[in-house]
Amino acid sequence: MQADAVQPRTLSELDYIALEKQYGANNYKPIDVVIERGEGVWVWDVEGRRYLDFLSAYSAVNQGHAHPRILQAMIEQAQKVTLTSRAFRNDQLPLLAKELCELTGYDKMLPMNSGAEAVETALKLARKWGHKVKGVPEGQAEIIVASGNFQGRTISIISFSDEPQYKDGFGPFTPGYKTVPYGDADALEAAITPNTVAFSVEPIQGEAGIVLPPDGYLRRVREICTRHNVLLFTDEIQTGLGRTGKLFASHWEDVRGDIVTLGKALSGGFYPVSAVLADDPIMGVFKPGDHGSTFGGNPLAAAVARMALRVLVEEGMIDNARVMGEYLLGRLKRIESKHIKEVRGRGLLIGVELTDEAGGARRFCEALKEQGVLSKETHENVIRFAPPLTITKDDIDWAMGRIETVLMMD
C-alpha cells in the first residue's frame, strides 16, 4: 500500500463524542454532530451526512466555509513566515492596518487575536484615555454597560455581565462598571458622572437573543456621549463585517463609534484575528509597552484578514446579507406556529423567540439537525439563524422547508 493512500475511518461519530466527553472539559453543550469538512454554506459530518450551516460559527464564517481565496492566502503566507512577534516588523501587518483603516474610516487599528482580547483592549484604552485626556483621577474611571450584554468571558468582562451563570464562582470581580437598561438612552444619560469615560454597547445583542434596540437609540446614545465627553464603544465583533447588511450594524443609524471592536469574520473563520479601531486622539494614549500580544498582528493572521476583508467587499457579500436577510426574515415571519412568540433580526442575524410553552429552543435545534439544518439556541428560548453571507435564495428555500416542518411539530 502506498504511504499516501487514504486510510479507512476507524472511529464513528459516537466514538468522537465519547472521546470528547472523556477527555474534554465539560464547559460546552454542543449539538451532537461531528463536522469533518465544510464548503460554502454546507458542512459534512464524519458519517458523510450534509448539513446547511445556519450558525456560521457564531458569525465567524461570514465568507463561507473554506473560502478558496482566503485558503490560498493562508497557504501562501504559511509557506513564508507565520510569526515574528511584535519585537520585529513584518510585511503583512502594515498592509492590513492600511486596508482596514481605509475601509472603516478610522485612523488607527490595534491587532489582537480573540474577540475577548479586543474588548479587554478597548476597556484599557477607554480607561487610559479617561485618565490622560479627560482628566479622570487615576483608579476612578467608570465605564457604563448595557444590561443583557455579552462581550466575552474574561474576569473583567464577566464583571459587568448580568448573567448569573457567567459569574457563578468566579469572583472577586473587577470594579469600575455601571449597568443601565439596553435600549434606554435616558437611563444612560442619568448614569453619567464626571468619572464616566465610556459607554460600551452592542448595536444588536446576539447572545441575549438577537435583541434590537428601539429605532433611534444609537443616534441618541451618540449624541449623549458626545455632549458629555464620553467615548462610545461599539462592539461589532458579532454584528460587524456585513452580518446585518451593512459593514457595521451601527451604520444602520449612521452612527460612528469612538472605539470599535472587530473579530470573528475578520479572518473568515480560518484563524483567530481581532482588532480595535479608533482615531489618533484616542489610540495615541497607548505608548510602547502599554499593551500587546505575542500573536497579535502576526503575518499569517494579517494575510488571512486582508483577504477575508477583500472577498467580503469584492464578492458583494454585504449587499447579499441585506437582500437575503430580508427574504429569510419574511419567510420566517410567515410561519404560523403556536410555538413562535416573535421573529426579529436584521440582515442575516435573526432570532426566532419561542413561547414559554414550547419547551425550550434546544429540542427544536436538535430536530433541525436531524433535518439537515444546523443552528443553536441562545437564552434558552431563542433559535439563532445566522448563515454565511454567501447564502442564496435556493439555499434558503431548501432550509425553510425543513425549518417550517420543525417549528410546526408538537
Backbone torsions as a table, in degrees:
resi	resn	phi	psi	omega
1	MET	NA	137.0	178.7
2	GLN	-69.2	150.5	-176.1
3	ALA	-64.1	-30.2	-176.5
4	ASP	-96.4	11.6	178.5
5	ALA	-65.9	146.7	179.9
6	VAL	-68.9	127.1	179.6
7	GLN	-87.7	142.0	178.7
8	PRO	-66.0	145.8	179.3
9	ARG	-68.9	134.8	-179.1
10	THR	-108.1	-12.9	-178.7
11	LEU	-113.4	139.7	176.4
12	SER	-92.6	172.5	176.7
13	GLU	-57.3	-42.4	179.3
14	LEU	-64.4	-33.6	177.4
15	ASP	-63.7	-45.1	179.3
16	TYR	-62.5	-41.9	179.4
17	ILE	-63.1	-41.9	179.5
18	ALA	-64.7	-40.4	178.9
19	LEU	-63.7	-42.5	179.6
20	GLU	-64.8	-39.5	178.6
21	LYS	-66.7	-34.7	-177.7
22	GLN	-74.8	-41.8	-171.3
23	TYR	-109.8	-14.7	-178.6
24	GLY	-94.4	148.8	175.4
25	ALA	-64.3	146.1	-175.3
26	ASN	-90.3	57.9	-178.0
27	ASN	-109.3	7.9	174.1
28	TYR	-137.9	156.8	174.4
29	LYS	-128.5	75.8	-174.6
30	PRO	-74.0	158.7	167.8
31	ILE	-65.1	137.8	-174.3
32	ASP	-79.4	73.7	170.2
33	VAL	-132.8	133.8	-178.0
34	VAL	-107.4	101.7	-173.3
35	ILE	-82.2	134.1	-178.5
36	GLU	-107.6	-36.2	-179.8
37	ARG	-154.7	163.0	179.1
38	GLY	-144.5	155.3	177.4
39	GLU	-154.0	116.9	-179.1
40	GLY	64.4	-123.8	-179.9
41	VAL	-91.6	0.2	-173.8
42	TRP	-109.2	149.0	171.3
43	VAL	-134.0	156.4	178.3
44	TRP	-125.0	141.0	177.6
45	ASP	-90.0	177.9	-174.7
46	VAL	-68.9	-12.8	176.9
47	GLU	-96.1	1.9	177.4
48	GLY	90.3	4.3	179.1
49	ARG	-78.3	141.8	-177.0
50	ARG	-101.8	141.5	179.8
51	TYR	-135.5	147.5	170.5
52	LEU	-88.7	122.7	-176.1
53	ASP	-82.4	109.8	179.6
54	PHE	-106.5	24.3	178.3
55	LEU	-125.4	-31.8	178.6
56	SER	56.7	38.4	-179.5
57	ALA	50.9	51.3	-178.8
58	TYR	56.0	42.6	176.9
59	SER	75.4	16.1	175.0
60	ALA	-81.9	-20.0	-175.6
61	VAL	-111.1	47.6	178.8
62	ASN	-56.7	-36.5	-175.3
63	GLN	-82.7	1.6	-178.1
64	GLY	90.3	156.8	-178.1
65	HIS	-68.1	137.1	172.4
66	ALA	52.7	44.8	179.4
67	HIS	-56.7	125.5	-171.0
68	PRO	-61.4	-34.7	-179.1
69	ARG	-71.8	-38.4	177.4
70	ILE	-69.6	-40.8	177.4
71	LEU	-58.3	-44.5	-178.8
72	GLN	-65.7	-39.4	177.9
73	ALA	-62.5	-38.6	179.5
74	MET	-67.1	-43.5	-179.7
75	ILE	-63.1	-46.6	-177.8
76	GLU	-62.9	-40.6	-180.0
77	GLN	-72.5	-37.3	-179.8
78	ALA	-63.6	-24.9	178.7
79	GLN	-81.6	-8.3	179.5
80	LYS	-103.8	-72.5	177.5
81	VAL	-156.0	139.1	-176.3
82	THR	-106.9	-29.8	-173.9
83	LEU	-149.0	130.0	174.7
84	THR	-119.5	-15.7	-166.6
85	SER	66.4	168.8	-179.6
86	ARG	-83.5	6.3	172.9
87	ALA	-66.7	-24.9	178.3
88	PHE	-130.2	167.6	177.0
89	ARG	-93.9	160.1	172.7
90	ASN	-134.6	169.9	-171.9
91	ASP	-89.5	2.6	-178.7
92	GLN	-105.2	-37.9	-177.6
93	LEU	-60.6	-44.9	179.1
94	PRO	-59.0	-36.5	-180.0
95	LEU	-71.1	-39.3	175.5
96	LEU	-62.2	-45.2	-179.5
97	ALA	-58.5	-46.5	179.9
98	LYS	-62.3	-48.0	-175.5
99	GLU	-68.5	-39.2	179.7
100	LEU	-69.3	-41.6	179.3
101	CYS	-67.4	-39.8	178.3
102	GLU	-66.5	-36.8	179.8
103	LEU	-68.5	-39.0	-172.6
104	THR	-98.6	-17.4	178.6
105	GLY	85.8	19.7	177.5
106	TYR	-104.5	157.4	-178.2
107	ASP	-75.1	-37.2	-170.8
108	LYS	-139.6	152.0	170.6
109	MET	-129.4	150.5	175.0
110	LEU	-125.1	118.3	-174.6
111	PRO	-85.5	139.6	172.8
112	MET	-135.4	-160.5	-175.2
113	ASN	-114.3	-65.2	-177.9
114	SER	-96.3	164.8	176.0
115	GLY	-61.8	-41.7	179.7
116	ALA	-61.8	-37.6	176.7
117	GLU	-63.9	-38.8	178.2
118	ALA	-64.2	-41.5	179.0
119	VAL	-65.1	-44.0	177.5
120	GLU	-59.1	-40.7	178.4
121	THR	-61.8	-44.2	-179.9
122	ALA	-63.6	-39.3	178.8
123	LEU	-64.1	-43.7	177.5
124	LYS	-63.8	-41.6	179.8
125	LEU	-61.7	-44.9	-179.7
126	ALA	-63.3	-42.4	-179.9
127	ARG	-65.4	-43.7	-178.4
128	LYS	-67.4	-39.4	175.1
129	TRP	-59.7	-42.8	-179.7
130	GLY	-60.2	-39.1	-179.1
131	HIS	-76.9	-47.6	-172.6
132	LYS	-80.2	-33.3	-174.4
133	VAL	-105.1	-51.2	-177.2
134	LYS	-76.4	-24.9	178.1
135	GLY	89.8	19.4	175.1
136	VAL	-68.3	133.0	-179.4
137	PRO	-56.3	144.7	179.5
138	GLU	-53.0	130.6	176.5
139	GLY	82.3	4.0	-177.3
140	GLN	-117.8	7.9	-179.0
141	ALA	-65.8	136.2	176.8
142	GLU	-114.6	138.9	173.8
143	ILE	-120.1	127.6	178.4
144	ILE	-92.6	138.6	179.5
145	VAL	-128.0	166.8	-179.6
146	ALA	-99.8	143.3	175.6
147	SER	-60.6	148.1	179.7
148	GLY	81.3	4.7	-176.6
149	ASN	-67.0	152.6	167.1
150	PHE	-142.1	111.7	-176.9
151	GLN	-130.0	13.7	178.3
152	GLY	138.2	-174.0	-173.0
153	ARG	-131.0	18.1	174.7
154	THR	-73.2	167.7	-179.9
155	ILE	-58.1	-45.9	-178.6
156	SER	-63.0	-41.6	-175.6
157	ILE	-72.6	-42.6	178.0
158	ILE	-68.6	-16.0	177.7
159	SER	-63.2	-26.7	178.0
160	PHE	-109.5	15.3	173.2
161	SER	-82.9	148.9	173.5
162	ASP	-110.0	18.8	174.4
163	GLU	-91.3	113.0	-174.7
164	PRO	-55.1	-39.4	-177.0
165	GLN	-63.7	-35.1	-178.4
166	TYR	-67.7	-18.2	-176.2
167	LYS	-109.1	-14.9	-172.8
168	ASP	-60.5	113.1	176.3
169	GLY	85.2	3.0	-174.2
170	PHE	-106.9	3.6	179.6
171	GLY	-71.5	168.8	3.8
172	PRO	-74.3	157.5	-173.1
173	PHE	-106.9	163.2	-178.5
174	THR	-77.0	128.0	178.9
175	PRO	-81.2	175.0	173.6
176	GLY	104.0	12.3	-178.3
177	TYR	-122.0	147.7	178.8
178	LYS	-134.5	135.7	-175.6
179	THR	-107.7	135.3	174.1
180	VAL	-125.9	158.6	-179.6
181	PRO	-62.4	137.9	176.6
182	TYR	-67.3	133.9	178.7
183	GLY	89.0	-0.3	-177.4
184	ASP	-111.0	94.4	-177.4
185	ALA	-68.9	-33.3	178.6
186	ASP	-62.9	-39.8	179.1
187	ALA	-64.5	-36.6	176.4
188	LEU	-61.3	-50.2	-176.9
189	GLU	-61.7	-38.4	-179.3
190	ALA	-67.5	-25.1	-176.1
191	ALA	-86.2	-13.6	-176.2
192	ILE	-72.2	134.8	176.4
193	THR	-125.7	173.7	176.4
194	PRO	-59.5	-19.6	-179.2
195	ASN	-94.3	1.5	179.8
196	THR	-74.3	124.8	-179.0
197	VAL	-107.2	-24.3	-176.2
198	ALA	-160.1	155.8	168.9
199	PHE	-120.0	122.2	-178.3
200	SER	-102.0	127.7	-176.0
201	VAL	-150.0	144.9	170.2
202	GLU	-92.5	126.9	179.7
203	PRO	-58.1	-34.3	168.8
204	ILE	-135.5	131.9	-179.3
205	GLN	-85.4	115.1	-177.3
206	GLY	-79.2	-60.6	-176.4
207	GLU	-66.1	-22.9	178.7
208	ALA	-73.5	-9.2	177.7
209	GLY	119.2	30.8	-177.2
210	ILE	55.6	65.3	-177.3
211	VAL	-99.3	120.3	177.9
212	LEU	-97.5	135.8	176.4
213	PRO	-75.3	167.1	177.3
214	PRO	-60.8	150.7	176.3
215	ASP	-56.9	135.2	179.2
216	GLY	88.9	-7.9	-177.7
217	TYR	-60.8	-49.4	-177.3
218	LEU	-64.9	-36.0	177.1
219	ARG	-64.0	-41.7	178.2
220	ARG	-66.3	-40.8	178.0
221	VAL	-60.4	-42.9	179.1
222	ARG	-60.7	-44.4	-179.3
223	GLU	-65.0	-42.0	-179.4
224	ILE	-64.8	-45.3	-179.2
225	CYS	-63.3	-42.2	179.4
226	THR	-62.6	-44.8	-176.4
227	ARG	-65.8	-32.0	-177.4
228	HIS	-99.4	7.7	-178.6
229	ASN	55.9	49.0	178.1
230	VAL	-118.0	133.8	179.8
231	LEU	-71.9	135.6	172.8
232	LEU	-95.3	113.8	-179.6
233	PHE	-105.0	107.7	179.2
234	THR	-100.5	121.8	179.7
235	ASP	-89.4	105.0	-178.0
236	GLU	-108.6	24.4	-176.4
237	ILE	-62.6	-42.1	178.9
238	GLN	-97.4	-31.7	-174.2
239	THR	-91.7	-14.9	-175.2
240	GLY	-84.7	-178.8	176.2
241	LEU	57.3	46.8	170.0
242	GLY	91.6	-10.7	-172.5
243	ARG	-55.1	-38.7	-176.1
244	THR	-98.5	5.7	-179.3
245	GLY	96.5	2.7	170.5
246	LYS	-130.8	162.8	177.9
247	LEU	-56.3	-48.1	173.0
248	PHE	-121.5	147.0	177.9
249	ALA	-63.8	-31.1	179.5
250	SER	-66.1	-18.1	179.4
251	HIS	-69.7	-16.4	176.1
252	TRP	-62.4	-24.2	176.5
253	GLU	-115.2	18.9	179.0
254	ASP	53.7	39.6	-179.5
255	VAL	-102.6	136.5	178.0
256	ARG	-116.4	116.4	177.3
257	GLY	-72.6	153.6	175.0
258	ASP	-76.7	-33.8	174.7
259	ILE	-129.6	132.9	178.4
260	VAL	-128.3	135.2	174.4
261	THR	-107.8	138.5	177.1
262	LEU	-127.8	154.1	176.6
263	GLY	-169.6	-147.1	175.4
264	LYS	43.2	-97.3	-174.1
265	ALA	-69.9	-2.7	177.3
266	LEU	-61.4	-18.8	176.4
267	SER	-116.7	3.8	-177.1
268	GLY	64.9	19.3	178.6
269	GLY	85.3	5.8	-176.1
270	PHE	-87.9	-23.7	-166.8
271	TYR	-167.0	146.2	178.1
272	PRO	-70.0	114.3	177.7
273	VAL	-139.6	131.3	174.2
274	SER	-140.4	168.5	-177.9
275	ALA	-156.6	154.0	172.5
276	VAL	-116.3	133.5	179.5
277	LEU	-113.3	140.1	175.0
278	ALA	-166.0	165.0	176.6
279	ASP	-87.5	167.8	-174.6
280	ASP	-53.0	-44.6	-177.5
281	PRO	-61.8	-22.5	178.3
282	ILE	-94.7	-56.4	-177.6
283	MET	-62.1	-24.2	-178.0
284	GLY	-66.6	-10.5	178.5
285	VAL	-74.4	-18.5	176.2
286	PHE	-78.9	128.9	176.0
287	LYS	-116.0	161.4	179.6
288	PRO	-52.1	127.4	-179.1
289	GLY	97.5	-14.5	-179.2
290	ASP	-68.5	-36.2	-172.9
291	HIS	-159.1	152.5	179.1
292	GLY	179.0	-177.0	-178.0
293	SER	-162.7	133.1	179.1
294	THR	-59.2	-44.6	-176.4
295	PHE	-91.7	-18.8	-177.6
296	GLY	-60.0	123.8	-179.9
297	GLY	80.2	16.3	179.5
298	ASN	-67.2	155.9	-172.9
299	PRO	-62.4	-33.2	177.9
300	LEU	-66.1	-46.9	178.8
301	ALA	-60.7	-43.6	-177.1
302	ALA	-65.9	-41.6	179.2
303	ALA	-64.4	-41.9	178.5
304	VAL	-64.4	-46.3	-178.4
305	ALA	-63.9	-38.4	178.7
306	ARG	-58.7	-45.7	-179.3
307	MET	-73.1	-34.1	178.3
308	ALA	-61.2	-40.7	177.0
309	LEU	-67.9	-40.5	-176.8
310	ARG	-62.5	-47.5	-177.3
311	VAL	-69.7	-32.0	177.9
312	LEU	-57.7	-43.1	-177.6
313	VAL	-82.8	-51.2	-172.2
314	GLU	-66.9	-29.7	-177.5
315	GLU	-96.4	11.9	172.8
316	GLY	66.7	27.9	-174.9
317	MET	-70.0	-30.5	-178.9
318	ILE	-68.5	-45.9	176.9
319	ASP	-64.1	-38.5	179.2
320	ASN	-63.1	-37.2	178.2
321	ALA	-62.0	-38.5	179.6
322	ARG	-68.1	-47.5	-176.2
323	VAL	-68.5	-49.6	-179.7
324	MET	-68.6	-30.5	177.6
325	GLY	-65.1	-42.0	177.3
326	GLU	-62.7	-40.0	-179.9
327	TYR	-67.0	-47.1	-179.4
328	LEU	-63.7	-43.8	179.9
329	LEU	-60.9	-41.9	178.7
330	GLY	-63.6	-41.9	178.9
331	ARG	-64.0	-42.1	-179.3
332	LEU	-66.8	-37.8	-178.6
333	LYS	-69.4	-19.6	-179.7
334	ARG	-85.8	-6.4	179.2
335	ILE	-72.3	123.6	179.1
336	GLU	-99.2	87.7	-178.3
337	SER	-123.7	139.1	178.0
338	LYS	-66.8	-15.3	-177.2
339	HIS	-84.8	-18.7	-172.4
340	ILE	-88.5	124.2	174.7
341	LYS	-92.9	-43.5	-179.0
342	GLU	-160.1	145.4	170.9
343	VAL	-116.9	127.3	-177.4
344	ARG	-147.0	159.1	177.2
345	GLY	158.3	-177.6	177.7
346	ARG	-150.5	132.6	-174.9
347	GLY	61.3	-137.6	-180.0
348	LEU	-101.3	39.5	170.7
349	LEU	-125.0	97.7	-169.4
350	ILE	-130.3	138.8	176.2
351	GLY	-120.8	136.5	173.1
352	VAL	-109.4	106.3	179.6
353	GLU	-86.3	131.0	-177.9
354	LEU	-98.9	158.7	178.2
355	THR	-71.1	162.2	177.5
356	ASP	-62.5	-28.4	-177.9
357	GLU	-79.5	-7.9	-175.7
358	ALA	-72.4	-17.9	178.3
359	GLY	87.7	21.4	177.2
360	GLY	89.2	154.5	-176.5
361	ALA	-79.8	-21.4	-174.9
362	ARG	-57.7	-44.2	-176.5
363	ARG	-66.0	-29.9	177.6
364	PHE	-73.0	-37.9	177.1
365	CYS	-65.8	-37.6	177.3
366	GLU	-68.2	-36.4	177.2
367	ALA	-69.2	-37.1	176.6
368	LEU	-62.5	-39.4	177.6
369	LYS	-58.6	-41.8	179.0
370	GLU	-65.2	-23.7	178.2
371	GLN	-90.7	-3.2	177.8
372	GLY	94.4	18.3	178.3
373	VAL	-124.1	125.6	-177.8
374	LEU	-103.0	121.2	174.1
375	SER	-143.1	-178.5	-176.8
376	LYS	-147.9	144.7	177.6
377	GLU	-76.8	152.9	171.8
378	THR	-139.9	140.8	-177.2
379	HIS	52.3	42.7	170.3
380	GLU	68.9	-46.8	-170.6
381	ASN	-121.8	19.2	178.4
382	VAL	-123.1	130.2	172.5
383	ILE	-94.8	126.2	179.6
384	ARG	-96.3	127.8	175.0
385	PHE	-115.1	113.8	-177.5
386	ALA	-147.7	72.4	-178.4
387	PRO	-72.6	165.9	174.2
388	PRO	-54.7	151.2	-176.4
389	LEU	-73.4	-1.7	177.2
390	THR	-90.1	2.0	-174.5
391	ILE	-63.1	147.1	-180.0
392	THR	-109.5	169.2	176.6
393	LYS	-61.6	-39.8	178.6
394	ASP	-62.5	-40.3	177.6
395	ASP	-61.3	-44.7	-179.4
396	ILE	-63.7	-43.0	179.1
397	ASP	-60.8	-41.0	178.2
398	TRP	-60.8	-45.9	-178.6
399	ALA	-68.6	-39.7	-174.6
400	MET	-64.0	-33.4	175.9
401	GLY	-58.4	-36.3	-179.7
402	ARG	-81.7	-38.4	179.2
403	ILE	-64.4	-42.4	178.6
404	GLU	-62.0	-41.0	178.9
405	THR	-61.1	-44.8	-177.3
406	VAL	-69.3	-42.4	-176.9
407	LEU	-72.3	-12.9	177.0
408	MET	-94.5	-4.0	-177.8
409	MET	-72.0	160.5	-179.7
410	ASP	-71.1	NA	NA
